[in-house]
């Protein structure tokens, strides 16, 4: 079985994959709703926006956490991802 190189298994890469899957899911569920006029599919598509928002927020927090140390944050920003956990 082929495995992905570890450079593709970083949090940022995995979050971008999650965002791509969420957008694809939204599009497919919306298309299925349009074809079938099923309220269940529409509500499921709307719920998928919550998943997308969560992945976008996580990407933001990981991006901030990976910033290097600066004058205001001499030890870096690595605890910024904890904000995401509190947000959940």
N, C-alpha and C positions, 0 to 999 in steps of 0.2 A: 504494500500500500504506500503510495506517495504521500509525503508530508510537506507542509509548507515550511519554508525557511523561517527561522525565528524572527527575522527582521520584519516579517509580515504579521507577527503575533503581538505587536506592541498595542497598548491601550488605544492609541489614536487610530491605528489601522482597523482594529476591531470595532471601534465606535463608528468609523466611516462606513464599515460594512453593515453595521446595524442600521445606520441612517438610510443606506441604499435599500436594504430589505424593507424597512418601514415605508419608504416612499413607494416602492414596488407594490407592497401589500395594499397601500391606500389606493393606488391607481387600479389594481385588479379588482378590489372589492367595490370600488365606485363603478367600474365598468360592469361588473356583475349585477350591481343594483340597477344600473341604467337598463340593462337587458331584461332583468326579471321583475323589476319594480318591487323588490322585496324590502320591506322596512327593516327586517333583521340584518340584511346585508348592509344597508345604509347605516344602521347604528353600529355595526361592527367596523365599518370604514371610519366612522367618526371616532370610535374608541382607539383606532390605530393612530390617530393624531396625538393622543396622549403618549403612546410609545415613542413617536417621533420627537415630541417635545422633550421627553425624558432623555433620549439619546443625544439630542442637541445640547441640553444643559450639561450632561455628563462630559461631552466633548469640550465644552467651554471650561469646565472645572479642571479637566486633565490638562488642557492647554495652559491654563493659569498656573497649575501646580508644577509644570515643567519649566517655568521661567527661572532663570538663574538669580542668584542673590543680587540685591541692589542696596542702595543706601538706606532705604526705608525698611527693607527686609533682609538683614544681614545673614540670616540662615536660609534664605530662599523662600520659595512660595509652596513648598511641598505639602503643606497642610491645607491648601486651598481645596483639595478634593474632599476633605472632611465636611466642608460646607455642603457639598452635595448630599452626603449622608444625613445631615441634619435636615436638609430640604425635603428628603423623602419622608 
